[in-house]
Amino acid sequence: MARQLFKKKSAHTQEEMGFVDHLEALRWHVVRSAAVMFACAIIAFVFIGEIFDNIILAPTKSSFPSYKWLCWLGEQIKIDSLCLGDVQISFQNTQLSGQFMMSFSSAFVFGFIAAFPYIIWELWRFIKPALSIRELKHARGLIFWVSLLFFFGVSFGYFIITPYTVNFFASYTLSEQFQNIIKIDDYLDTLIGLVLGTGLVFELPVLVYFLSKLGILTPKFMNTYRKYAVVFILILAAVITPPDVFSQIIVTIPLWILYEISIFISARVEKDRLKREREFFNS
């Protein structure tokens, strides 16, 4: 009897130790990810002056590449609204330590963006042992595609969405008696939200893949609610672009393509799952 209790106690201890070991492994993955992100943030902080002038504040300058590209495109297709005017915008800092703290926050955002592939790699190393050989085969190249979608989304948010947003809100006035003097931290929060938000939105195909693997999302569901998704995308595009149709189309098309790609991915996952179920029942 005592021996049986000892065995049960030992098994229970091993189970607890297994859970603790998983937490310990996760902790070290998080620590390594944070260390790499912190190192990238330090490098960004060293060059924070150049980063502010040449990257963060670049969308407020008429020399920003997107203004030239969009203006050239507008001339080619005879749509004048694509040629955005010079941005007339003034900034102010209202806090004693405002600029100093913005240096830190901006550096950490750049650190996160630069370290994103490594963070995903560490997360993959933690999840990988729990996957089967078949699942590992289907997940081949996952880090590359996740990173590529994120950087593509960040670039789209920075070069396309940000110029329209800055130009529209900087030039919008209710009366000639009002003058837009924008707090620099408000501008920075808007820029970070747009860039990181778009980067995460472009991860939709990856999210759909995992939700489909879990059986939570199906292509039938996505096809059924496609019209609602399109309406949501159009509303989102209308919010972040000036009030003209062509500008909204520029933002809508990539998001719509991502949704259609996600339906295709969900269908492939469901097809593979049904195939495995048939093989299981036939064996």
C-alpha positions in Angstrom: 0.0 0.0 0.0 2.8 2.4 1.0 4.6 1.4 -2.2 1.5 2.2 -4.3 1.2 5.6 -2.7 4.9 6.3 -3.3 4.4 5.5 -7.0 1.4 7.7 -7.3 3.3 10.5 -5.5 6.3 10.1 -7.7 4.2 10.2 -10.9 2.4 13.3 -9.7 5.8 14.9 -8.9 7.1 14.0 -12.4 4.0 15.5 -13.9 4.5 18.7 -12.0 8.1 18.8 -12.8 7.3 18.4 -16.5 5.0 21.4 -16.3 7.6 23.4 -14.5 10.2 22.4 -17.0 8.0 23.7 -19.8 7.6 27.0 -18.0 11.4 27.2 -17.5 11.9 26.5 -21.2 9.4 29.2 -22.1 11.0 31.6 -19.7 14.4 31.2 -21.4 12.8 31.7 -24.9 11.3 34.9 -23.6 14.5 36.0 -22.0 16.5 35.4 -25.2 13.9 37.2 -27.3 13.9 40.2 -25.0 17.7 40.3 -25.0 17.9 40.4 -28.8 15.1 43.1 -28.9 16.9 45.1 -26.2 20.2 44.9 -28.2 18.4 46.1 -31.3 16.8 48.9 -29.3 20.2 50.0 -28.0 21.5 50.3 -31.5 18.4 52.3 -32.5 18.8 54.5 -29.5 22.4 55.4 -30.5 21.1 56.6 -33.9 17.7 57.9 -32.6 18.3 61.5 -33.9 18.8 60.2 -37.5 15.9 57.8 -37.1 13.6 60.7 -36.1 14.7 63.0 -38.9 14.9 60.4 -41.7 12.2 57.8 -40.8 9.7 58.9 -38.2 9.2 62.5 -39.4 9.8 61.6 -43.1 6.1 61.2 -43.9 5.6 64.9 -42.9 8.0 66.1 -45.6 7.2 66.7 -49.3 10.4 64.8 -50.2 8.9 61.5 -48.8 9.2 58.9 -51.6 5.5 57.9 -51.4 4.4 61.4 -52.3 6.5 61.3 -55.5 5.4 57.8 -56.4 1.7 58.5 -55.9 1.9 61.8 -57.7 3.6 60.1 -60.7 0.9 57.4 -60.7 -1.8 60.1 -60.5 -0.3 61.8 -63.5 -0.2 58.6 -65.5 -3.8 57.6 -64.8 -5.2 61.1 -64.8 -6.3 61.1 -61.1 -5.2 64.3 -59.5 -6.3 63.2 -55.9 -3.3 60.9 -55.8 -0.9 63.8 -56.0 -0.9 64.9 -52.3 0.1 68.5 -51.6 2.9 69.6 -49.3 2.2 68.7 -45.7 1.9 71.9 -43.5 2.4 70.5 -40.0 3.8 71.9 -36.8 4.8 69.9 -33.8 5.1 70.8 -30.1 6.3 69.0 -27.0 4.3 69.7 -23.9 6.2 67.6 -21.3 9.6 68.3 -19.7 10.8 64.7 -20.3 8.7 64.1 -23.4 11.4 64.0 -26.0 13.7 61.9 -23.8 11.0 59.3 -23.2 10.0 59.3 -26.9 13.6 58.4 -27.6 13.2 55.2 -25.5 9.8 54.2 -26.8 10.8 54.7 -30.4 14.0 52.8 -29.9 12.1 49.8 -28.4 9.6 49.9 -31.3 12.4 49.7 -33.8 14.0 47.0 -31.7 10.9 44.9 -31.8 10.5 45.3 -35.6 14.2 44.4 -36.2 14.1 41.4 -33.8 10.7 40.1 -35.0 12.1 37.2 -37.0 14.2 36.1 -34.1 11.2 36.4 -31.7 9.2 34.2 -34.0 12.1 31.7 -34.3 12.2 31.4 -30.5 8.4 30.9 -30.3 8.8 28.3 -33.0 11.5 26.5 -31.0 9.2 26.3 -28.0 6.2 25.0 -30.0 8.1 22.7 -32.4 8.6 19.7 -30.0 4.8 19.3 -29.5 4.2 19.0 -33.3 4.0 15.7 -35.2 6.2 14.9 -38.2 3.2 15.7 -40.6 2.6 19.0 -38.9 6.3 19.9 -39.1 6.2 19.2 -42.8 3.3 21.5 -43.4 4.8 24.2 -41.2 8.1 24.3 -43.2 9.1 27.8 -44.0 6.8 29.2 -41.4 9.3 31.7 -39.9 10.1 33.1 -43.4 6.4 33.6 -44.3 5.5 35.1 -40.9 8.4 37.5 -41.1 7.8 38.4 -44.7 4.1 39.2 -44.1 5.0 41.3 -41.1 7.6 43.3 -42.9 5.4 43.7 -45.9 2.6 44.9 -43.6 4.9 47.4 -41.9 6.1 48.7 -45.2 2.6 49.1 -46.5 1.5 50.9 -43.4 4.5 53.2 -43.5 4.7 54.0 -47.2 1.0 53.9 -48.2 -1.3 54.4 -45.2 0.8 56.8 -43.1 1.2 59.5 -45.9 -2.5 59.6 -46.6 -3.3 59.7 -42.9 -0.8 62.4 -42.1 -1.7 64.5 -45.1 -5.5 64.3 -44.4 -5.5 65.0 -40.7 -2.8 67.7 -40.9 -4.7 69.6 -43.6 -8.2 69.1 -42.1 -9.7 72.2 -40.4 -13.1 73.1 -39.1 -12.4 76.8 -39.4 -9.7 79.1 -40.7 -9.4 80.5 -37.2 -8.0 77.1 -36.0 -4.4 76.1 -36.5 -3.2 72.5 -36.2 -0.3 72.4 -33.8 0.1 68.7 -33.1 1.8 67.2 -30.0 4.7 65.1 -31.2 3.8 62.2 -28.9 0.3 62.1 -30.6 1.9 61.9 -34.0 4.3 59.2 -32.8 1.5 57.1 -31.2 -0.5 57.3 -34.5 2.5 56.3 -36.6 3.4 53.4 -34.4 -0.2 52.3 -34.3 -0.6 52.4 -38.0 2.7 50.6 -38.8 2.6 47.9 -36.2 -1.2 47.5 -36.6 -0.8 46.9 -40.3 2.1 44.6 -39.8 -0.1 42.4 -37.5 -3.1 42.6 -39.8 -1.0 41.2 -42.6 -0.5 38.1 -40.4 -4.1 37.1 -41.2 -3.2 34.1 -43.4 -1.0 32.7 -40.6 -3.7 33.2 -38.0 -6.3 31.6 -40.3 -4.0 28.6 -40.8 -3.7 27.8 -37.1 -7.4 28.5 -36.4 -8.2 26.1 -39.3 -5.9 23.5 -37.9 -7.7 23.7 -34.6 -11.1 23.4 -36.4 -12.2 26.8 -35.1 -12.4 28.4 -38.6 -13.6 26.8 -41.9 -13.6 28.0 -45.5 -17.4 27.7 -45.5 -17.6 30.2 -42.6 -15.2 32.6 -44.3 -17.1 32.3 -47.6 -20.5 32.9 -45.9 -19.3 36.0 -44.2 -17.1 37.3 -47.1 -19.5 40.2 -47.8 -19.4 41.3 -44.2 -15.6 41.1 -44.3 -15.5 43.2 -47.5 -17.7 45.8 -45.9 -15.4 45.9 -42.8 -12.4 46.3 -45.1 -14.0 49.2 -47.0 -14.9 50.9 -43.7 -11.4 50.5 -42.5 -10.0 51.9 -45.7 -12.4 54.8 -45.6 -11.2 55.7 -42.1 -7.5 55.7 -42.8 -7.6 57.4 -46.2 -8.8 60.7 -47.6 -12.4 60.8 -48.8 -11.8 59.8 -52.4 -12.6 56.4 -54.0 -9.3 55.7 -55.6 -7.4 56.2 -52.3 -9.7 53.7 -50.6 -9.2 51.2 -53.4 -5.4 51.4 -52.9 -5.8 50.3 -49.3 -8.7 47.9 -49.9 -7.1 45.7 -52.5 -4.2 44.3 -50.4 -6.5 43.6 -47.5 -9.1 41.9 -49.7 -6.3 39.8 -51.3 -5.2 38.7 -47.9 -8.7 37.6 -47.0 -9.0 35.6 -50.2 -5.6 34.0 -49.6 -6.8 33.1 -46.1 -9.9 31.4 -47.5 -7.6 29.3 -49.8 -5.4 28.4 -46.9 -8.3 27.4 -44.7 -9.7 25.2 -47.6 -6.3 23.4 -47.9 -6.1 22.8 -44.2 -9.6 21.4 -44.1 -9.0 19.2 -47.1 -5.9 17.8 -45.4 -7.7 17.2 -42.2 -10.6 15.4 -43.9 -8.1 13.2 -45.8 -6.4 12.2 -42.5 -9.8 11.4 -41.0 -10.7 9.1 -43.9 -7.3 7.4 -43.7 -7.8 6.8 -40.0 -11.3 5.3 -40.3 -10.2 3.1 -43.3 -7.2 1.7 -41.5 
